[in-house]
Amino acid sequence: MKHQLFLLDLDDTLLDFRASERLAFTRTLGRLGVTRVPDALFTDYQAINLDLWRRFEQGLVAKDVLKVARFRLTFERHGLDLDAERASLLYLDGLADSVVLIEGALQTCAELAAIGEVGIITNGIEAIQHRRIHSAGLAGHVAFVATSEACGHAKPDVRFFEFAAAKARAFDKASTVIVGDRLDADILGANRFGIDSCWFNPHGLVNETEARPTCEIDRLAQLLPALRGSRG
């Protein structure tokens, strides 16, 4: 097989972040005394959080600011007198244990590890992502984890991919592939770095961006056949 190094995104590629996020958010609010979490509250949190992460990836906001600001802004919008710093700590602690696997994630990682080397690449928070990988049962198939927090740069910055490549036992651009759900971070990053990519697109989104994946799948079970059929 052409590919020997598999760089896999974590959230919404291997782990269902939306499901994990809702669980952790609800538990956090419950510990702060909010027994019923309206859909609008969680929806606004998601939108604020997404905007802050996009700004982080553009180098416009620091991660430590992001962690607390997403709760502070949400609470302010809904007139809630709650401690945003405590909410951040509770949420991050709960998120590490609120893992939901994407269908086929464990089997796919095991199959790829039997072929070559598996690395996880994520813009998430270092300590939390390691805990989530262990909680999900993926750690035994993963050779290394590269996070934006440890690197100092986030996907799609080429410096992040150079950081990830340096962690591999052996790195060759021709035999490396990135698998991820985000065109703007995973696929565009792969394009800029000059390696193959597979777009995980379970919702059938239309690619209207400049990012160009080598191949596309909507289920993880399709990954190996797609890579074997890829010309790169």
Beta strands, then each sheet from edge to edge (+ up, - down):
strand 1: 5-9
strand 2: 117-122
strand 3: 144-147
strand 4: 176-180
strand 5: 196-200
strand 6: 215-217
sheet 1: 3+ 2+ 1+ 4+ 5+ 6+
end
